[in-house]
C-alpha cells in the first residue's frame, strides 16, 4: 500500500479537480442535468463522491458511525460554495480516517452485498482503493458533464 501522504495526494487531486469544476460551473450549471439519459447533475456527482468517502473510508475503514442516504445523493442540489466547503472538510476527514486504517485488516463494518467477495469488500486497503477508483472515475465524469453543459 502507498503511504497515507501519497494516497491523500492522489485523492486530493481528484477532489480539488471536482471543486474547480463546480466553481467554474457556478450554481446554475452545477445544478443542471445534461441532456443525456440517466445523467446526473454535477452537484449530485460530487455529493455522491462525498457519500462514498464517508461510507467507505469513514464507516468501513475507520469505523466511524455514518448514516448514508445513497439515493438522496443523486437528487442533491444547492449552492456550489457550500458543496466546495464540504469537499474541503471531506479531505481533512479522509486524512483522519486514513490514520485509523489498517490496510490488510478486514473492514470494520460489512460491505454492501455486491462488494463482499471483491477486494473492495475484503480489506481496508481494498476499500480505500475503491474510494480512489470512485473519485477518479467520477472526476472524469464530472469533467465530461461540465463540457456537455457548457457547450451543448
N, C-alpha and C positions, 0 to 999 in steps of 0.2 A: 504494500500500500504506500502511496505517496505521503509526504509529510502533511500535517494539518495546514501549514502555510501555503504549500503548493496547491492543495485542494481548494483552499479559500481563494487563491489567485484565480484558478480556473472558474470556479463558481461565481466569483465576483465579477469576472469579465462578462459572463452571461447576464447576470443581474444588472450590472451597470449598463450593458447594452440595451436591456429591456427598459430601464429607466430613461435612457436617452431617447429611445423610440417614443415612449409615452410623452415625454416633454416636447419632442418635435411635433407630435400629432395634436397636442392640446386636448382640452376637454371634449370638444365637438367630435373630432375624428376618432379619438380613443374610445369613444362610446358608440361608434357606428359599426355595424356589421357589414363586411364586404359582400358584394352581390354574388356569393357563391353558396351552393347548397351546403348546409350544415356548418357554415363558417361561424367563428366566434369573434366578438369584438376584441380589440387589443386590451381593453381594460379587463375583460374576462380571462384572456390568456394569462396575463400577469397575475391576476388574482388566483387562478388555478396553480400557477407555479409557487406562489406563497403557501397555498394549501399543501402542495407536495412537500415543500420544505418542512413545514410544521409537522405534518404527519410522519413522513419517512425519517427525517433527521431528528425531529423532536420526540415523537412518541416511540417509534420503533428502535431508534438508535440510542437516544439519550434517556428514554424512559419518562419523559415529561407527560403529564396528563394533557391531552389535546382533544378538543371537540371539533370535528370537521364536518361540514355540510358540503360534500363534493359537488352535488348538483347545483347548489347555490353559487358556487364559484363561476359557473358558466353563464349565469344571468346577472352577475355583479355589474354595477355601473356607479359612476360618481366622478368627483373631481380628480384630475391627474395628480395634483400636488399631494393630496392625502395618500394616494397609492404609492407615489415615489417615496414618501416618508416611510411607508410600510416596508418597501423594498430595502431601504437603508437599515431599518430596525431588524429585518429578517437576516441581513448579512451579519449583524452582531450576534443575533441568536444562533445562527449557524456556527459561529466561532465557539460559542459556549457549548453547543450540542456536540461539536467535534471533540472538545476537551473531555467529554464524558464517554466518548466512543471507545469500544474495544473491538476493532475491525474483524478479528477472527471468531468472536463470540456470537452466539445466536442473538436474534432480535429480542428486545425487551418486552415486546408485545407481538401478538400474532399479525402476520402479513395478511393482506386480502387473499382470499382463496386462490385466485388465478396466479398469484405470485409465490405461493408457499413452496412449490417444488422447483423454483428457479433460484439462481444465485441471489437475486434481489430479496428473496424471502428466507434464505438460509443463514445469512450472516449480516452483521452490522456493516462490514465493508461492502458487501453486495448491495445493501440498501443505500449506502452512500453513493455507490457507483450509479445506481438507479436514479438517485436525486440528480446527479450531474447529467445523466442521459436525458432526463426530462427537461432540465434547464437548457441544455444545448439545443435540443430539438425544438423547444418552444421559442427560444430566442430566434432561431431561423424562421419559424412560422410567423413570428411577430414582425420580422423584417419584411417578409413577403406580404403579409397583411397590410402593413404600412404602405408598401408600394402600390398595392391594388387600390387602397383607399385614396391615395394622393394622386394617382394617375389614371383613374377609371372615370 
